C-alpha cells in the first residue's frame, strides 16, 4: 500500500485539514438532530475540493460506503437491520456512515415521546478479557448515539445465535470488516453467513477501506474515539492478546512491549517504550502486529 503524498504522515495531513470542532459532544442531542449534524458534516467533507490524494481516496470510499448502507436500508426495514459495534475504529466509522444514511433516507423521525430507541440496533460481542477503556467507550457511545445495544460475553457464533434469538426480526447485520482483516479477503458488500453459522446477511460497507482511510475519516471529521488508540494500539482485542503496535514504538532500540497499564511513560524511574498514536501507522499489513492472534 502506498503512503500519503509528499512523505507526509496522516497526522500531518489531518492537522492541515481536520474540522476544528468535535463531531459530537458530551451534550446529548435528540436523535434526529444528531443524524442531521453528522449528515451535514459528511456532506461538507464530500464537497471539499482538495489536491490531497488521501482525502480524495477517503471521499470516494465514503461515497461508495454510503451507497452500500443506503442499499441495505432499501432491502431491509429498520427492525430488520442491526450493526455490530465493539467500540473499535472500523465499526465507529460504520456507525457514523449509518447515521448519515438514516438522515439521508428520512428515517430519523422521533416517536411521540421524543425517543428513538429502536433506530440503531446494535450487538456488542465482548472480548473474554475486555479493556476497561473499550467498555467505557462503548458505554459512552450508547449514550451519545442513542444505541439500542445488546451485549454478549461468549464466542462469536454463540453470541450471534443468542442475539438473533433475542431479536427475531433482525435479518441483516452491518459489520466493520475490512479486506485485510482475518477472513476478509474474499468478502463482498453483501454476504450471507457461512454454513453452520446463525443465518443472517452480513453487510460490509467499509470492506475496501484502507487503514489510513479509516483514520483520515475519523481525524478529518474530528470523531471522538477510544483512548487506547492514542497509546499505540492499532487493533483492539482483549487485555491478554493485545499490545501497543511495535511498528509505532518511538525508541526502536528495544523490542520490549510494555504492560497495558504503562504504554507510555516511566516505571520505577526507568523509561518505558513509548508509542506513537495509531493514526500515524500507514501500512495495512502492520495493523495487527500488536495482536497475539
Buried (B, 14 or more C-beta within 10 A) or exposed (E): EEEBEEEBBBBEBBEEBBBEEEBBEEEEBBBBEBBBBBBEBBEEBBEEEEEBEBBEBBBEBBEBBBEBBBBBBEBBEBBBBBBBBBBBBBBBBBBBBBBBBBBBEEBBEBEEEEEBEEBBBBBBBBBEEBBEBBBEBBEBBBEBBBBBBBBBEEEEBEBBBBBBEEBEBBBBBBBBBBBBBEEBEEBEBBBEBEEEEBEBBBBBBBBBBBBBBBBBBBBBBBBBBBEBBBBBBBBBBBBEEBBBBBBBBEEEEEEEBBEBEEBBEEEEEEEBBBBBBBBBBBBBEBBBBBBEE
